[in-house]
């Protein structure tokens, strides 16, 4: 009889783990993908690109750019406003970066001197 209880407990654990996996997959399947800057990609004057768009946590931003002249840096509000990356900021430099949005405010800049000041920055709220 104790073997049956152990077997039933094991089956219940398997069912629960399977359901959790399906939940994670369902959330990923609902994520949208956005190319920052549209067809022109990550370039100057993209600071207004998010206007009118609704973003959700888990959505993916694709930053397409020339990696020899630009980058993408995930910064905080202060870094976004000052156009300065702080120590420890995550720097992306592949030219085809894919970044998943976290819930809340997300800030990105190009840290090449003068680029952020020319509008190469975005602020996105993900709900």
N, C-alpha and C positions, 0 to 999 in steps of 0.2 A: 504494500500500500504506500509506503514512503517513496518508492520509485515512481509511482504514478504522480504523486504530488510534486516531486522534483521535476518530472517530465512536463507537467502542466505549468510549473513556474518558468521553466526554460522556454516553453512555447509562448507564454505571455510576454516574456522579455523580448523574444524575437519579434513578436507582433508590434510591440511598442517601439522598438528600434526601427523597424521597417516604416512605421507611420511617421516617425521623426524624420527619417531620410526623405520620405515623400513630401513632407512639409517644406524642407529645405529646398528640394528640387522645384517645387511649385513656386516658391518665392523667387528663385533664380529665373524661372521661365517667364515671370511677369515683369522682369527688369527690362527697361527700355535702354536703347543705345543711342547716344547723341554724339555727333561729330562737332566739336567745339569750333565755332566760326563758320559752320556750314561748309559749302564746297570750297571756300577759300582757305579753310583750315585755321590753325592757331597762328594769328598774325596780329598786326597793329589794329587798333580800334575794335577789338572783340569784346570790350568791356560791356557793351550793351547787348551782346548776342543772347544772353539768358532771358531777356525781357519777353514776357508773355508765355514762357514755357513753364510747365509744371513738372518738377523733378521729385522722385521718390528715392528713399534710401535703397541702395542696391542697384540703382541705375548706373550705367557705365558711360563715362565720358571718354571719347577718343580724341586725342590731341595729335593732329597731323601737322608736321612742320619740318623745315630744313634743320637737321640736327647740327649742322656746322655753324648755324647763326642764331639758334634759339634753344630754349629749354622750357621745362615746366617745373615749378616749385610749389609744393603744397605748403601754404603758410597760414598763420592765424590772422585775425582781423587787423591787428597792428601792422603785420607784414604787408598785408594787402593795401592798407591805407598809406603806408610809408614807402611802398615799393622796395622793401628790404627783406631779404630772407634771413632769419635768425639761425644761429647755430643749431644743428640737429634737424633742420627742415629737410623734408624728403625731396630730393632732386631727381627728375626724370629727364632723360636725354636721348631716347632712342629715335625720336622723330615720328613714332607711331605708338605713343603711350596710351594705355587703357587703364583708367582709374575708376574704381567703384566708389560711388558717393556714400558717405556716412550720413546718418540722420542728423539734421540740423544744418548749420552754416558750413559751407566748404569754400575755401579761398585758394586761388591759384594765380601765380604771376610768372612772367619770364624774368629771370634775374640778370639777363645781359644788360649792362648799363644803358639807360635811356628807353628801353623797350617797354617796361611796365608803365613808365610815365607817358608813353605814347599809346596807352590803352590796351597793352598786351597783358590783361588781367581779367579775371572773372570772379564773381561772388555768386554762389549758388546755394539756395536753401532747398534741402531735401526733406520731405515730410515722411 
